[in-house]
């Protein structure tokens, strides 16, 4: 197995680990907070709305958008770690 192939596999594994973590966070926020814990969270309010309702209607979307930016930021670091996108590779 060549080192380039091994490097590609490790890069893909790092990408999948990151995706799994971010999707787990989104699942907890959208399903956990928005559905499973909504009744308990409704005892608190955010901007005048019950917190469980807010997570179900808006919170999961805001968290998803934030996770997109976190993904881009972390993938930039992973790209640098594995040398993906270097100018010397594009020659």
DSSP file (Angstrom, degrees, kcal/mol; ACC not computed):
  #  RESIDUE AA STRUCTURE BP1 BP2  ACC     N-H-->O    O-->H-N    N-H-->O    O-->H-N    TCO  KAPPA ALPHA  PHI   PSI    X-CA   Y-CA   Z-CA
    1    1 A X              0   0    0      0, 0.0     2,-0.0     0, 0.0     0, 0.0   0.000 360.0 360.0 360.0 129.8    0.0    0.0    0.0
    2    2 A X     >  -     0   0    0      1,-0.1     4,-2.1     4,-0.0     5,-0.2  -0.331 360.0-119.9 -77.0 159.0    1.5    3.3   -1.0
    3    3 A X  H  > S+     0   0    0      1,-0.2     4,-2.8     2,-0.2     5,-0.2   0.832 114.2  56.7 -67.6 -31.0    1.9    6.2    1.4
    4    4 A X  H  > S+     0   0    0      2,-0.2     4,-2.3     1,-0.2    -1,-0.2   0.915 108.2  46.6 -65.4 -42.2   -0.3    8.4   -0.7
    5    5 A X  H  > S+     0   0    0      2,-0.2     4,-2.1     1,-0.2    -2,-0.2   0.897 113.9  48.3 -65.4 -41.4   -3.1    5.8   -0.4
    6    6 A X  H  X S+     0   0    0     -4,-2.1     4,-2.4     2,-0.2    -2,-0.2   0.909 111.0  51.0 -64.2 -42.2   -2.6    5.6    3.3
    7    7 A X  H  X S+     0   0    0     -4,-2.8     4,-2.3     1,-0.2    -2,-0.2   0.897 109.3  50.9 -61.8 -41.1   -2.6    9.3    3.6
    8    8 A X  H  X S+     0   0    0     -4,-2.3     4,-2.4     2,-0.2    -1,-0.2   0.901 110.2  49.3 -64.1 -40.7   -5.8    9.5    1.7
    9    9 A X  H  X S+     0   0    0     -4,-2.1     4,-2.5     2,-0.2    -2,-0.2   0.916 112.0  47.7 -64.7 -43.1   -7.4    6.9    4.0
   10   10 A X  H  X S+     0   0    0     -4,-2.4     4,-2.3     2,-0.2    -2,-0.2   0.886 111.5  51.3 -65.6 -38.5   -6.3    8.8    7.1
   11   11 A X  H  X S+     0   0    0     -4,-2.3     4,-2.2     2,-0.2    -2,-0.2   0.927 111.6  47.0 -62.0 -45.4   -7.6   12.1    5.7
   12   12 A X  H  X S+     0   0    0     -4,-2.4     4,-2.6     2,-0.2    -2,-0.2   0.887 110.8  51.9 -65.9 -39.4  -11.0   10.5    4.9
   13   13 A X  H  X S+     0   0    0     -4,-2.5     4,-2.5     2,-0.2    -1,-0.2   0.909 109.7  49.4 -62.7 -41.9  -11.1    8.9    8.4
   14   14 A X  H  X S+     0   0    0     -4,-2.3     4,-2.1     2,-0.2    -2,-0.2   0.904 111.4  49.8 -63.7 -40.6  -10.4   12.4   10.0
   15   15 A X  H  X S+     0   0    0     -4,-2.2     4,-2.5     1,-0.2    -2,-0.2   0.928 112.1  47.0 -62.5 -46.2  -13.2   13.9    7.8
   16   16 A X  H  X S+     0   0    0     -4,-2.6     4,-2.6     2,-0.2    -2,-0.2   0.868 110.1  52.9 -66.7 -36.8  -15.7   11.2    8.8
   17   17 A X  H  X S+     0   0    0     -4,-2.5     4,-2.2     2,-0.2    -1,-0.2   0.929 111.1  47.2 -62.6 -44.2  -14.8   11.5   12.5
   18   18 A X  H  X S+     0   0    0     -4,-2.1     4,-2.5     1,-0.2     5,-0.2   0.931 112.6  48.9 -62.2 -46.2  -15.4   15.3   12.3
   19   19 A X  H  X S+     0   0    0     -4,-2.5     4,-2.8     1,-0.2     5,-0.3   0.904 109.7  52.3 -60.6 -42.0  -18.7   14.7   10.5
   20   20 A X  H  X S+     0   0    0     -4,-2.6     4,-1.9     1,-0.2    -1,-0.2   0.912 111.0  47.4 -62.0 -42.9  -19.8   12.2   13.1
   21   21 A X  H  X S+     0   0    0     -4,-2.2     4,-2.1     2,-0.2    -2,-0.2   0.935 114.8  45.1 -63.7 -46.3  -19.1   14.5   16.0
   22   22 A X  H  X S+     0   0    0     -4,-2.5     4,-2.3     1,-0.2    -2,-0.2   0.893 113.4  49.0 -68.5 -39.2  -20.9   17.5   14.3
   23   23 A X  H  X S+     0   0    0     -4,-2.8     4,-2.4    -5,-0.2    -1,-0.2   0.839 108.8  54.4 -69.2 -31.6  -23.9   15.4   13.3
   24   24 A X  H  X S+     0   0    0     -4,-1.9     4,-2.5    -5,-0.3    -2,-0.2   0.922 108.7  48.4 -64.8 -43.6  -24.2   14.0   16.8
   25   25 A X  H  X S+     0   0    0     -4,-2.1     4,-2.4     1,-0.2    -2,-0.2   0.933 112.8  48.2 -60.7 -45.1  -24.3   17.5   18.2
   26   26 A X  H  X S+     0   0    0     -4,-2.3     4,-3.1     1,-0.2     5,-0.3   0.893 110.8  50.9 -64.8 -38.7  -26.9   18.5   15.7
   27   27 A X  H  X>S+     0   0    0     -4,-2.4     4,-2.3     2,-0.2     5,-1.4   0.918 110.4  49.4 -63.4 -43.6  -29.0   15.4   16.5
   28   28 A X  I  <>S+     0   0    0     -4,-2.5     5,-1.9     3,-0.2     6,-0.2   0.921 116.3  42.5 -62.0 -43.3  -28.8   16.1   20.2
   29   29 A X  I  <>S+     0   0    0     -4,-2.4     5,-1.1     3,-0.2     4,-0.2   0.947 122.8  36.1 -69.1 -48.2  -29.9   19.7   19.6
   30   30 A X  I  <5S+     0   0    0     -4,-3.1     4,-0.3    -5,-0.2    -3,-0.2   0.959 133.4  22.2 -75.1 -50.4  -32.6   19.0   17.1
   31   31 A X  I  X>S+     0   0    0     -4,-2.3     5,-2.3    -5,-0.3     4,-1.5   0.923 129.7  42.4 -83.5 -46.9  -34.1   15.8   18.3
   32   32 A X  I  4XS+     0   0    0     -5,-1.4     5,-3.3     3,-0.2     6,-0.2   0.973 128.0  26.1 -65.4 -56.8  -33.1   15.9   21.9
   33   33 A X  I  4<S+     0   0    0     -5,-1.9    23,-0.2    -4,-0.2    -3,-0.2   0.873 126.7  46.3 -76.9 -37.5  -33.8   19.5   22.8
   34   34 A X  I  4<S+     0   0    0     -5,-1.1    -3,-0.2    -4,-0.3    22,-0.2   0.754 133.4   6.1 -79.7 -24.6  -36.5   20.1   20.2
   35   35 A X  I ><5S+     0   0    0     -4,-1.5     3,-0.5    -5,-0.1     4,-0.4   0.712 129.7  40.2-122.6 -60.0  -38.5   16.9   20.8
   36   36 A X  I 3 <S+     0   0    0     -5,-2.3     3,-0.2     1,-0.2     4,-0.2   0.891 128.7  27.3 -68.8 -41.6  -37.5   14.7   23.7
   37   37 A X  T 3><S+     0   0    0     -5,-3.3     4,-2.8    -6,-0.3    -1,-0.2   0.256  89.4 107.5-103.5  11.3  -36.7   17.5   26.2
   38   38 A X  H <> S+     0   0    0     -3,-0.5     4,-1.5    -6,-0.2    14,-0.4   0.900  78.4  49.9 -60.1 -43.7  -39.1   20.1   24.8
   39   39 A X  H  4 S+     0   0    0     -4,-0.4     4,-0.2    -3,-0.2    -1,-0.2   0.914 114.3  44.4 -63.1 -42.2  -41.6   19.9   27.7
   40   40 A X  H >4 S+     0   0    0      1,-0.2     3,-1.2    -4,-0.2    -1,-0.2   0.903 113.4  50.8 -68.2 -40.1  -38.9   20.2   30.3
   41   41 A X  H >< S+     0   0    0     -4,-2.8     3,-2.1     1,-0.3    10,-0.8   0.719  91.7  78.4 -70.3 -20.3  -37.1   23.1   28.5
   42   42 A X  T 3< S+     0   0    0     -4,-1.5    -1,-0.3     1,-0.3    -2,-0.2   0.643  77.3  72.6 -65.8 -12.6  -40.5   24.9   28.2
   43   43 A X  T <  S+     0   0    0     -3,-1.2    -1,-0.3    -4,-0.2     2,-0.3   0.658  96.9  59.7 -73.6 -13.9  -40.1   26.0   31.8
   44   44 A X  S <  S-     0   0    0     -3,-2.1     7,-2.7    -4,-0.1     2,-0.3  -0.758  76.9-147.5-108.5 158.6  -37.3   28.4   30.6
   45   45 A X  E     -A   50   0A   0     -2,-0.3     2,-0.4     5,-0.3     5,-0.2  -0.935  10.5-166.5-129.3 154.5  -37.7   31.2   28.0
   46   46 A X  E >  S-A   49   0A   0      3,-2.9     3,-1.8    -2,-0.3     8,-0.0  -0.968  81.8 -14.6-139.0 118.7  -35.5   32.7   25.4
   47   47 A X  T 3  S-     0   0    0     -2,-0.4     3,-0.1     1,-0.3    -1,-0.0   0.821 130.2 -53.5  55.7  33.4  -36.5   36.0   23.7
   48   48 A X  T 3  S+     0   0    0      1,-0.3     2,-0.3     0, 0.0    -1,-0.3   0.456 118.1 108.0  84.5   1.2  -40.0   35.6   25.1
   49   49 A X  E <  S-A   46   0A   0     -3,-1.8    -3,-2.9     1,-0.0    -1,-0.3  -0.828  80.9 -98.7-109.3 149.8  -40.5   32.1   23.7
   50   50 A X  E  >  -A   45   0A   0     -2,-0.3     4,-2.6    -5,-0.2    -5,-0.3  -0.449  34.3-128.2 -63.0 138.1  -40.5   28.8   25.6
   51   51 A X  H  > S+     0   0    0     -7,-2.7     4,-2.5   -10,-0.8    -9,-0.2   0.863 105.8  52.2 -63.8 -38.9  -37.1   27.2   25.2
   52   52 A X  H  > S+     0   0    0    -14,-0.4     4,-1.9    -8,-0.3    -1,-0.2   0.917 112.6  46.1 -62.2 -42.8  -38.3   23.8   24.0
   53   53 A X  H  > S+     0   0    0    -15,-0.2     4,-2.4     2,-0.2     5,-0.3   0.909 111.0  53.2 -63.9 -42.6  -40.4   25.5   21.3
   54   54 A X  H  X>S+     0   0    0     -4,-2.6     4,-3.4     1,-0.2     5,-2.8   0.923 109.4  47.7 -61.0 -45.1  -37.5   27.8   20.3
   55   55 A X  I  <>S+     0   0    0     -4,-2.5     5,-1.8     3,-0.2   -21,-0.3   0.899 113.2  48.9 -63.0 -39.3  -35.1   24.8   19.9
   56   56 A X  I  <5S+     0   0    0     -4,-1.9    -1,-0.2   -23,-0.2    -2,-0.2   0.876 123.8  29.8 -67.9 -36.4  -37.7   23.0   17.8
   57   57 A X  I  <5S-     0   0    0     -4,-2.4    -2,-0.2    -5,-0.1    -3,-0.2   0.862 142.0  -4.1 -93.9 -39.5  -38.4   26.0   15.5
   58   58 A X  I >X5S+     0   0    0     -4,-3.4     4,-2.4    -5,-0.3     3,-0.5   0.707 113.0  72.7-125.0 -39.1  -35.2   28.0   15.4
   59   59 A X  I 3><S+     0   0    0     -5,-2.8     4,-2.7     1,-0.3     5,-0.2   0.864  97.5  50.9 -57.6 -43.3  -32.5   26.6   17.6
   60   60 A X  H 3><S+     0   0    0     -5,-1.8     4,-2.1    -6,-0.2    -1,-0.3   0.865 111.4  49.6 -64.2 -34.7  -31.7   23.5   15.5
   61   61 A X  H <> S+     0   0    0     -3,-0.5     4,-2.3    -6,-0.2    -2,-0.2   0.926 111.8  47.3 -69.4 -44.8  -31.3   25.7   12.4
   62   62 A X  H  X S+     0   0    0     -4,-2.4     4,-2.2     1,-0.2    -2,-0.2   0.912 113.4  48.4 -62.7 -42.1  -29.0   28.2   14.1
   63   63 A X  H  X S+     0   0    0     -4,-2.7     4,-2.6    -5,-0.2    -1,-0.2   0.909 109.6  53.3 -64.7 -40.7  -26.9   25.3   15.5
   64   64 A X  H  X S+     0   0    0     -4,-2.1     4,-1.6    -5,-0.2    -2,-0.2   0.920 109.5  47.6 -60.1 -44.8  -26.7   23.7   12.1
   65   65 A X  H  X S+     0   0    0     -4,-2.3     4,-1.6     1,-0.2    -1,-0.2   0.908 112.1  50.0 -63.7 -41.4  -25.5   26.9   10.5
   66   66 A X  H  X S+     0   0    0     -4,-2.2     4,-2.2     1,-0.2    -2,-0.2   0.896 108.2  53.7 -62.9 -39.3  -22.9   27.3   13.2
   67   67 A X  H  X S+     0   0    0     -4,-2.6     4,-2.6     1,-0.2    -1,-0.2   0.819 102.6  57.8 -66.8 -30.1  -21.8   23.7   12.7
   68   68 A X  H  X S+     0   0    0     -4,-1.6     4,-2.2     2,-0.2    -1,-0.2   0.924 109.0  45.0 -63.1 -43.9  -21.3   24.4    9.0
   69   69 A X  H  X S+     0   0    0     -4,-1.6     4,-2.3     2,-0.2    -2,-0.2   0.889 112.9  50.7 -67.6 -38.7  -18.8   27.1    9.9
   70   70 A X  H  X S+     0   0    0     -4,-2.2     4,-2.8     2,-0.2     5,-0.2   0.903 109.4  52.0 -64.1 -40.7  -17.1   24.9   12.4
   71   71 A X  H  X S+     0   0    0     -4,-2.6     4,-2.8     2,-0.2     5,-0.2   0.932 110.7  47.0 -60.4 -46.7  -16.8   22.1    9.8
   72   72 A X  H  X S+     0   0    0     -4,-2.2     4,-1.6     2,-0.2    -1,-0.2   0.909 113.8  48.2 -62.6 -41.8  -15.2   24.5    7.3
   73   73 A X  H  X S+     0   0    0     -4,-2.3     4,-1.3     2,-0.2    -2,-0.2   0.927 115.6  43.2 -64.7 -46.6  -12.8   25.8   10.0
   74   74 A X  H  X S+     0   0    0     -4,-2.8     4,-2.5     1,-0.2    -2,-0.2   0.865 110.8  55.1 -69.7 -36.5  -11.8   22.3   11.2
   75   75 A X  H  X S+     0   0    0     -4,-2.8     4,-3.0    -5,-0.2    -1,-0.2   0.844 102.9  56.9 -66.5 -31.6  -11.5   20.9    7.6
   76   76 A X  H  X S+     0   0    0     -4,-1.6     4,-2.0    -5,-0.2    -1,-0.2   0.913 109.3  45.5 -62.7 -40.9   -9.1   23.7    6.9
   77   77 A X  H  X S+     0   0    0     -4,-1.3     4,-2.3     2,-0.2    -2,-0.2   0.903 113.6  48.9 -67.7 -41.1   -6.9   22.5    9.7
   78   78 A X  H  X S+     0   0    0     -4,-2.5     4,-2.1     2,-0.2     6,-0.2   0.901 109.3  53.1 -65.0 -40.4   -7.3   18.8    8.6
   79   79 A X  H  X>S+     0   0    0     -4,-3.0     5,-2.6     1,-0.2     4,-0.7   0.924 110.7  46.8 -58.9 -44.7   -6.4   19.9    5.0
   80   80 A X  H ><5S+     0   0    0     -4,-2.0     3,-0.6     3,-0.2    -2,-0.2   0.900 109.7  54.4 -64.0 -40.4   -3.2   21.5    6.4
   81   81 A X  H 3<5S+     0   0    0     -4,-2.3    -1,-0.2     1,-0.2    -2,-0.2   0.879 117.8  34.7 -61.0 -39.3   -2.4   18.5    8.5
   82   82 A X  H 3<5S-     0   0    0     -4,-2.1    -1,-0.2    -5,-0.1    -2,-0.2   0.372 111.5-115.7 -99.9   3.8   -2.6   16.1    5.5
   83   83 A X  T X<5 +     0   0    0     -4,-0.7     3,-0.8    -3,-0.6     2,-0.4   0.789  56.8 160.2  70.9  27.5   -1.2   18.6    2.9
   84   84 A X  T 3 < +     0   0    0     -5,-2.6    -1,-0.2     1,-0.2    -2,-0.1  -0.685  62.6  16.0 -84.9 132.9   -4.4   18.7    0.9
   85   85 A X  T 3  S+     0   0    0     -2,-0.4    -1,-0.2     1,-0.3     2,-0.1   0.598  82.5 156.8  84.5  11.2   -4.7   21.7   -1.4
   86   86 A X    X>  -     0   0    0     -3,-0.8     3,-0.8    -7,-0.1     4,-0.6  -0.418  49.8-126.1 -67.2 147.2   -1.0   22.7   -1.3
   87   87 A X  G >4 S+     0   0    0      1,-0.2     3,-0.7     2,-0.2     4,-0.3   0.821 108.3  61.1 -63.9 -31.7    0.1   24.8   -4.2
   88   88 A X  G >4 S+     0   0    0      1,-0.2     3,-0.7     2,-0.2    -1,-0.2   0.790  99.6  55.8 -68.5 -25.8    3.0   22.4   -4.9
   89   89 A X  G <4 S+     0   0    0     -3,-0.8    -1,-0.2     1,-0.2    -2,-0.2   0.718 101.6  58.2 -75.2 -20.6    0.5   19.5   -5.5
   90   90 A X  G <<        0   0    0     -3,-0.7    -1,-0.2    -4,-0.6    -2,-0.2   0.449 360.0 360.0 -89.8  -0.9   -1.4   21.6   -8.2
   91   91 A X    <         0   0    0     -3,-0.7    -1,-0.2    -4,-0.3    -2,-0.1   0.487 360.0 360.0 -74.1 360.0    1.7   22.0  -10.4
